Amino acid sequence: MDVQGLTRSAEAVAQRADCRTVDEAIVAYYAEQGDVPQRVADIQRFVQGDISAYRIRDGRAAGPGCPPRTPR
């Protein structure tokens, strides 16, 4: 068993944010700014971890683990 490899993998996963975290950061940005963020860079300061795999679509997070959005 490669314990060091498993540890590195687990640490890498822990460093990434999830969809819910990104949505919460969008809400925090909106509460502070009164407007919906347009780019992930706008909400980075509200999140600890890597959110580079996410995008903001229609005011909500889109990316890994996010439920598919139905068109309005």
N, C-alpha and C positions, 0 to 999 in steps of 0.2 A: 504494500500500500504506500502510495506517494503522499505522505502527510503534508510535506511542504507545498506540493502542487495543489492539493485540496485546500490548504489554507490560503494560498495566493488566489485561487479561484473564488473562494468564499469572500475574501476581502474585496475583490473586484466587484462582485455582485452587490455587496453591502454599500459600496461607494456610489452606486447608481440610484437615482431617485425612481419612484414609481409614478404611475399615471395620477393617482390620487394626490400625491405630493405636489405635482405640477398644477393640478386643478386648484389646490389650496393656495398655491403661490399666486395664481391668477386672481383669486378672490382677494388675497391680501393686497395685491397691486391695485385692484379696482377700489378697495376700501380707502387706500391712501391717495390715489390719483383721481378717482372719480371717472375713470375711463378704462376700457378694456385694453390690455397690452397687445401690441401688434407682433412682437418678436419674443422669442425665448430669452434673448439677452435682457429684455425689460424686467423679467422676473427672477433672474439668476440670484440676486441678492437675498431673495426670500427662501432659497433652497440650499441645503448643504448636500453636495453630491453632484454628479454629472447628469445634466438634463439635455445634453446635446442630441440625443436620439428623438427628442420630442419637438413638436411644432404646435402652434396655436391656430386652431381653425374655429371660426364662429365663436370665439371667446372661450373655447374649451381646449383641453389638452388632447393631442392626437399623437399616438406613438405606441411603443411596446406596452402591451397590457391594457391599453385603453379599449373600452367597448366601442364597436363600430357605431358611428353616428348616423342617424337616419336623416336624409335630406329634408329641409323645411320647405 
